[in-house]
């Protein structure tokens, strides 16, 4: 039950991200693509993908409690 609640909170936080950050986050965490694969798929440079991921993580950290953030910060 708690795990489902965590997943729901994380999913809700991801869904409110701007689309350019949301899509990279979804590809990375849910589709398990690496930065190079995401860059190729979206026709972006790898540095752009990394920059957007960094921004997405910052936005998520601001929107999630510390408990939920720990799940995403582990790589």
BADO-29953 format. One record per residue (C-alpha): residue number from 1; x, z, y. Coordinates in steps of 0.05 Angstrom, whole numbers, plus 5000, padded with zeros to 4 digits. Layout:
<sites>
<site><nr>NUM</nr><xx>X</xx><zz>Z</zz><yy>Y</yy></site>
...
</sites>
This chain:
<sites>
<site><nr>1</nr><xx>5000</xx><zz>5000</zz><yy>5000</yy></site>
<site><nr>2</nr><xx>5056</xx><zz>5018</zz><yy>5048</yy></site>
<site><nr>3</nr><xx>5094</xx><zz>4955</zz><yy>5031</yy></site>
<site><nr>4</nr><xx>5033</xx><zz>4913</zz><yy>5046</yy></site>
<site><nr>5</nr><xx>5026</xx><zz>4948</zz><yy>5113</yy></site>
<site><nr>6</nr><xx>5099</xx><zz>4934</zz><yy>5130</yy></site>
<site><nr>7</nr><xx>5091</xx><zz>4861</zz><yy>5111</yy></site>
<site><nr>8</nr><xx>5029</xx><zz>4855</zz><yy>5154</yy></site>
<site><nr>9</nr><xx>5063</xx><zz>4886</zz><yy>5214</yy></site>
<site><nr>10</nr><xx>5123</xx><zz>4842</zz><yy>5208</yy></site>
<site><nr>11</nr><xx>5081</xx><zz>4779</zz><yy>5198</yy></site>
<site><nr>12</nr><xx>5039</xx><zz>4796</zz><yy>5259</yy></site>
<site><nr>13</nr><xx>5102</xx><zz>4806</zz><yy>5301</yy></site>
<site><nr>14</nr><xx>5129</xx><zz>4739</zz><yy>5278</yy></site>
<site><nr>15</nr><xx>5065</xx><zz>4703</zz><yy>5293</yy></site>
<site><nr>16</nr><xx>5066</xx><zz>4723</zz><yy>5367</yy></site>
<site><nr>17</nr><xx>5136</xx><zz>4695</zz><yy>5377</yy></site>
<site><nr>18</nr><xx>5141</xx><zz>4630</zz><yy>5416</yy></site>
<site><nr>19</nr><xx>5138</xx><zz>4570</zz><yy>5368</yy></site>
<site><nr>20</nr><xx>5212</xx><zz>4552</zz><yy>5375</yy></site>
<site><nr>21</nr><xx>5231</xx><zz>4622</zz><yy>5353</yy></site>
<site><nr>22</nr><xx>5175</xx><zz>4630</zz><yy>5302</yy></site>
<site><nr>23</nr><xx>5192</xx><zz>4568</zz><yy>5262</yy></site>
<site><nr>24</nr><xx>5265</xx><zz>4586</zz><yy>5255</yy></site>
<site><nr>25</nr><xx>5247</xx><zz>4657</zz><yy>5234</yy></site>
<site><nr>26</nr><xx>5198</xx><zz>4632</zz><yy>5182</yy></site>
<site><nr>27</nr><xx>5247</xx><zz>4581</zz><yy>5154</yy></site>
<site><nr>28</nr><xx>5302</xx><zz>4633</zz><yy>5150</yy></site>
<site><nr>29</nr><xx>5265</xx><zz>4693</zz><yy>5122</yy></site>
<site><nr>30</nr><xx>5207</xx><zz>4662</zz><yy>5083</yy></site>
<site><nr>31</nr><xx>5234</xx><zz>4595</zz><yy>5061</yy></site>
<site><nr>32</nr><xx>5305</xx><zz>4624</zz><yy>5054</yy></site>
<site><nr>33</nr><xx>5339</xx><zz>4565</zz><yy>5087</yy></site>
<site><nr>34</nr><xx>5407</xx><zz>4575</zz><yy>5118</yy></site>
<site><nr>35</nr><xx>5423</xx><zz>4558</zz><yy>5191</yy></site>
<site><nr>36</nr><xx>5452</xx><zz>4490</zz><yy>5173</yy></site>
<site><nr>37</nr><xx>5391</xx><zz>4470</zz><yy>5132</yy></site>
<site><nr>38</nr><xx>5344</xx><zz>4492</zz><yy>5188</yy></site>
<site><nr>39</nr><xx>5385</xx><zz>4453</zz><yy>5239</yy></site>
<site><nr>40</nr><xx>5381</xx><zz>4390</zz><yy>5197</yy></site>
<site><nr>41</nr><xx>5307</xx><zz>4399</zz><yy>5183</yy></site>
<site><nr>42</nr><xx>5290</xx><zz>4409</zz><yy>5257</yy></site>
<site><nr>43</nr><xx>5341</xx><zz>4358</zz><yy>5282</yy></site>
<site><nr>44</nr><xx>5376</xx><zz>4411</zz><yy>5324</yy></site>
<site><nr>45</nr><xx>5448</xx><zz>4432</zz><yy>5330</yy></site>
<site><nr>46</nr><xx>5468</xx><zz>4491</zz><yy>5287</yy></site>
<site><nr>47</nr><xx>5487</xx><zz>4530</zz><yy>5350</yy></site>
<site><nr>48</nr><xx>5417</xx><zz>4520</zz><yy>5379</yy></site>
<site><nr>49</nr><xx>5387</xx><zz>4548</zz><yy>5315</yy></site>
<site><nr>50</nr><xx>5434</xx><zz>4608</zz><yy>5318</yy></site>
<site><nr>51</nr><xx>5417</xx><zz>4621</zz><yy>5391</yy></site>
<site><nr>52</nr><xx>5342</xx><zz>4617</zz><yy>5377</yy></site>
<site><nr>53</nr><xx>5349</xx><zz>4664</zz><yy>5317</yy></site>
<site><nr>54</nr><xx>5386</xx><zz>4714</zz><yy>5360</yy></site>
<site><nr>55</nr><xx>5331</xx><zz>4711</zz><yy>5412</yy></site>
<site><nr>56</nr><xx>5277</xx><zz>4716</zz><yy>5359</yy></site>
<site><nr>57</nr><xx>5310</xx><zz>4778</zz><yy>5330</yy></site>
<site><nr>58</nr><xx>5314</xx><zz>4809</zz><yy>5399</yy></site>
<site><nr>59</nr><xx>5240</xx><zz>4795</zz><yy>5411</yy></site>
<site><nr>60</nr><xx>5222</xx><zz>4823</zz><yy>5342</yy></site>
<site><nr>61</nr><xx>5263</xx><zz>4885</zz><yy>5353</yy></site>
<site><nr>62</nr><xx>5225</xx><zz>4898</zz><yy>5418</yy></site>
<site><nr>63</nr><xx>5158</xx><zz>4888</zz><yy>5383</yy></site>
<site><nr>64</nr><xx>5170</xx><zz>4925</zz><yy>5318</yy></site>
<site><nr>65</nr><xx>5180</xx><zz>4999</zz><yy>5304</yy></site>
<site><nr>66</nr><xx>5249</xx><zz>5020</zz><yy>5279</yy></site>
<site><nr>67</nr><xx>5224</xx><zz>5026</zz><yy>5208</yy></site>
<site><nr>68</nr><xx>5200</xx><zz>4954</zz><yy>5205</yy></site>
<site><nr>69</nr><xx>5260</xx><zz>4927</zz><yy>5242</yy></site>
<site><nr>70</nr><xx>5307</xx><zz>4954</zz><yy>5189</yy></site>
<site><nr>71</nr><xx>5276</xx><zz>4907</zz><yy>5138</yy></site>
<site><nr>72</nr><xx>5293</xx><zz>4846</zz><yy>5180</yy></site>
<site><nr>73</nr><xx>5361</xx><zz>4868</zz><yy>5205</yy></site>
<site><nr>74</nr><xx>5393</xx><zz>4870</zz><yy>5136</yy></site>
<site><nr>75</nr><xx>5427</xx><zz>4804</zz><yy>5119</yy></site>
</sites>
